[in-house]
Amino acid sequence: MGKNDFNSSNLDFIFDASDLDFKYDLCTFLQSITTEIKQINANVGEPDFRQIYRLIGTKGYLAPSWPTKYGGLSRSMVAMGIVSEEMAHHNVGDTLQVLSIFFAGNLILKMGSTTQKQKYLGSLAKGDIFMSILYSEKYAGSDLAALEMQAIDLNNGYYELSGTKIYNVKSLQADYALCATRTNKTLSKYEGITLFIVPLQVSQVKICKIPSLMNELFCEVKFDKLKVHESEIIGKANEGWYMLNNALYLERTGLDLLVKFIRWVELLNTIICLGCCVSENKAINLYNYLNFKLINAKYYVYNILKTLDEVDTLAESTAATAKYYLGELSSIAIKEIIKLVNWRKINNIREADGYSKNLELALREIPSLTLAAGTSEIMLESIAKNELYLN
């Protein structure tokens, strides 16, 4: 395979020559482990891609934008987007990688202490350890200022954490988590919050599955007097609201939703090629429409990644726009694709084995697209507050 033959797209004008070389090398490597990827996807239950991440990590591809001293390749944030995109093209689930590297790891890289960076980043980049995110509670979802889980200061350098976090994903596969707690109840609800790095595979932490229709398991994580040293606080005690806001814009670049959207556009193309649609003309028209939307979405997301390289932060409305647009667009895409599927035919074609399952999984994912990491209503409020009111 030559460099002119690998998986490129009409969006390659976004990338410079170095990015394209990186994309080619990554694509070539992922193709070399196709057998291992297929074995993971063939397993019953929720896929566990940690083995694949470790293989990717040996090349420095898991966290390419991180400095080499922390296991990366000292590339731009665009390279992080390329990794997510190529993982989608090669059927590698990216949720745990996004949580560990893009969300948790990048926050530690930006806000963590030197000790925290040295302790965690190299292992995360290699795929030796993984992290999940523990923010949501029973009465604290989009409004994280309402969280109630406590961390009591023992005045000996340690805090004692007790409480429950819910609706988090991949905690059963993670070794550590970013956990938001309340450390002071006398301050305003936007103060007195502290962000800890906590271990998950210890006796004081119990992780249970939450029944749901989602593709990936939701977890409930219960803490029973877990002692955590103050050195595991990101930033300073009681200043977690600022840390959470920095973490949230990393969740709202739209990159994770863009990857999902890419998967579904490619799935529609496969359905058309297999002749498994109720109307080929309508399916082709939908594909052309979605591909046009994909070009716009991809251009927007990659420009956000470039902005993060230049200014290391995002305007709240920019992040909210990406989250809102990609969430709503992905939800509409799935609904329209489902309408055009000839289910009887796709279930009877041998080479289409697995595609009906993927369609079913996509259908079940619709509710989360406009709810997770902030509802569409919250995103619209943010856009209005920061753009309409100010202007």
N, C-alpha and C positions, 0 to 999 in steps of 0.2 A: 504494500500500500504506500503510495506516495503522498507528499504533503498536499497535493492538489486534489486528492481523492477522498480525504477524510471528511467526516461529517461537518460540513460548514453550512452557513445559512445566509439569507439575504440581509442579516443584521451584522455581518462581519465587519462592516464599515465602522462599527463601534470600537473595534479592537485595533491596536497598533501591531506592528510586525512581531514584536516580542510576545504579545498576548496570543497571537495566532500560533506561534511556535509552541508556547505553553499548552495551548488547547490541543494541538496535534500530539504532543508527547503524552498528555493525559489520556486522550482518546485511545492512543496506541496501547498504553498500559492497561486501560480498562478492558479493551478487547482481548488482551492476553489472559485475563482472569474471568472470561465469560463463563467457563464451566463452573467455577466456584460461585459466581453470582446466580446462575440458574439453580444450583443446588439449594441455595438459601431461599430463593423464591418458591421452590417446590415444597418446602417444609409446611406442615400443617400448623395453623395458628399464626400469631403475630411474628413476622419475620425478624430475625436477629442478625443485623449486618455488622456486628462488632468485628468478626473475623475479616470481613472485607475492608473495613475501616483501617484495621491494623496493616493490611497489605498496602493500602493507599498511603498510610502514614509513613511507611518505610521510605517512600520517595519524596516526602515533604509536601505531598499534594493535599493533605487533609486540612492544613492551615497555611496556605501558601503566602498569605499577606503578613504573617508574623515574622519577626526577625529570625535569622538563622540560629541565633543562640537559644531560641525557644522552640526550635524544631520546624520552623517555617522556611520559606524561600526568599523572604524580604521583597515580595512582589506587592503590587497594588491590590486594593479591595476588588478590582475588576476580576482578578484571578480567583477570588473567592466565589464570585458569581459564575465564572466558567466552570469551577468544580461542581457546584450545585446543578448547573445545566447539563453537564456531561454525565453526572450520576443519574439524572433523569433519563437521558437518552439510552443509558446502558442498564436501566431497571434496578438501580441501587437506591433503596429507600434512604432518604436524607434526613429524617426527623432527628435522630439522635446526634448526627453530625452537626446539624444546624443548632441544636440546643447546646451541645458541648463546645463547639468552636465559635459559631457566629454570635450566639447570645452570651453564654457564660464566659467563655474564653476571652472574647473581645472586651467584655466589661472588666475582667481581671487585668487584661493587658493595658487598658486605659486608666482604670481607677484603683487597681490593686497595689499592695505594697511590693517592694522588691522581693521580700521573702515569699509572698504569695505567688508572684510570677515564677520564681525559681522552683517553687514546690509543685505547682500545678501545670504550667503551660507546656513544658516539654513533654510531659506524660500525656496530656490531652492531644498534642500534635501528633504523637506517635500512635495514638489509639490504645494506649496502655490503661487509661482511665477515661470515664465518661461522666457527664454532669447533666442533671435535669434542673427544672425551674420550679420552685415552690412559692407561689404568690397567692393563688386563689384560696378562699375559705368559703364557708357556707354563706356568710353575709358580706363577702368582699370579693367581687369579681372584677368588673371594669373599674369599680371605685376601690382601688387598693388602699386609699386612706382609711377605709372602714375596717381594715384587718384587726384582729383581736388576739392572735396567738402571741403568747408572752415569752420573753426571755428575761429572767430575773438575774440582776447583777449580784453575784455572791461576794463581791468586794475582795476577791483573792486572785483576780485575773481571769476568772471564769464566769460564764453565764450559764444558767440552767433553762433549757428550752422545753416547754410543754404545750401541747396543742395539736391541732389537726389541719392539714392542708388537703385540698381535694381537687379533682379534675385536672391533675397533672399527667403528662404522658412520659413514658420511658423511664420512670423511676425504678422499675423492676430491673432494668438493664444498666442503671447508672450507679456509680460508686459514690458520688458526691452530688450536692445540689446547692444552688443559691436559694436561701430561705429568708424571706422578709418577716420580721417579727416586731412586736411592740415592746419597747424597752422603757418607756416612760408614759404613764397615763395622765399625768398632770399637764402636759403640753397640749397644744392643739393637735387635731387629728393628722395634720400634715407634718407634725414634728413627732419626736419620740419613736420613730421607726428606725430599725437597724437591719442591715443586710449582712447575713452570715454565710460563710461556706461551711456546710455541715456534711458529716459522713452519713451514708445511708445503710451501709452493711454492718450495723452494730445492733446489739440487743435492745438498746433503748429506742430503736426506731422500728415500727411495724408498718409494712407496706401491703395493702390489700387491693384487689381488683374491684373496680366499680362497674357493674353491668351496664352496657350501653349498646347502641347501634353503630357506634363509630368503628372504623377500621382498626385503629390503634387503641390499645387498652387505656382506659382512664384509671388512675390510681388514687387511693386515699392513703396519706402518709401521716401516721400518728407518732408524736414525740412524747416520751415519758421520762421527764427529768434528764434529758441529754445534756451533758456538760460540754461546753464549747469554749475554747480559750479565746481571749480578746484579740489575739493575733489573727483570728479567722474572720474578723469584721472587715468588710470592704469599706474603705473610707473611715469615717468616725462614727461612734455610737450616737444614736438619735438623729443622724443626718441621712437616713436611708431613703427619704423621699426624693432627694436629689439624685441618689444613685439609681433609684427605680425609674426615674424619668429618663436617665441616660440609657438604662437597659431597655426601656420600652421603644425608644426610637430605633434601636437595633432590631427589634421584633417587627417594626413597621416599615422596613425598606421595601417590602413587597416581594423580596427575593424568594421566600418560601412559597408564596402563592403563585409567583411566576413559574416556578418549577412545576407545580401541580398543573397549571394551565397548559404548559408545554406538553405534559404527558397526555392530557385529554385531547389536544389538537392532533397529536400523533396517533392516538387511539382512533379518532374519527377517520383519519386518513387510512388506517389499517382496515377499518370496517368497510370503507368505500372500495378499497382494493379487493376485499374478499367478496364483494357483492352482497353484503349483509345489511342493506338499508331498504326501507320501504319505498323510497324515492331517490334514485341516484342523482337526479338533477338538484333536488332540494338539499341533499347531503353535500354535493359539490359546492353549491352556493353558500351553504353554512360554513364549509371548510374555508372557502375563500374569505368570507367575512371574518371568521375567527382568526385566520392567519394575518389579516390586516390589523386586527385588534392586537394580536401578539406582537407585531412589529412596533406598534406604539407603546405597548406595555414594557417590552424589553428595552426599548430606547430610554424610557423614563426611569426604569429601575437601575440600569447601568449608569446613567447619569447621576443617580443618587449615590451609587457606590463610588463614583469618581469624586463627588462632593465630599464624602467621608474621608477620602484621602487628602483633600485639600484643606478642609476646615475642621475635621475631626468631630463634627456634630451636624445635626439636621434641624432646620426650622420645624416646629411642631406641626404646622399646617402641611409641609411637604411630606412628612412621614404619614400623616393622617390621610392625605390624598392618595398616596400609594396603597395604603392598606384598604381604603374604601374602594378605590377603582378596581384593584385586582380581586378583592373579595366578591364584589357584586358581579364583575365580569365572569369570574370562574363559576359562580352559582348559576348564572344564566346559560353559560356554555354547556354545563352538564345537563341541565333540563332540556335544552334544545337537541342535544345529541341523543339523549334517551328517547325522544319522540320519534327519531328517524331510524331506530334500530329494528331490524327484522329478527326478533328473538328466536323464533322457531328455526330460522335458517342458520343463525350464528351458533346455536346449540347443537346443530346437526353436522356442522363442518368440522372435520377433525383438526385441521390446521388452525382453527379458531379457538381451540381449547385454551381456556383461561381468560379469553377476552370478555365473555359474558360475566365472569367473576369480577374482572376489573371494572366493568360498567356498573355492576351492583355496588361495589365498594365506593365508586365515585358518587353514586346516587345517595348513599348513606352519609357521605361527607358533606353534603350541601349545607346542613345547618351550621356546621362549625366555621364555614368560610366567612360568614358575616358576624360571627360571635367571638371567636378566639382572638386573643391579643387586643381586645377592644371591639365593641359592637360597631356596626355601621352608623348607628345613631350617635355614638360617642365621637366617631371620626367626623361626622358632619358638624357636630357642635364645635369641635376643635377648629375645623376649617372656617366656620362662620365667625367664631370668636377672634381668630388671628388674622383673617383676611377681610371679611366684610365689615366688622366693627371698626377695625383700625383704619380702613379706607373711607 
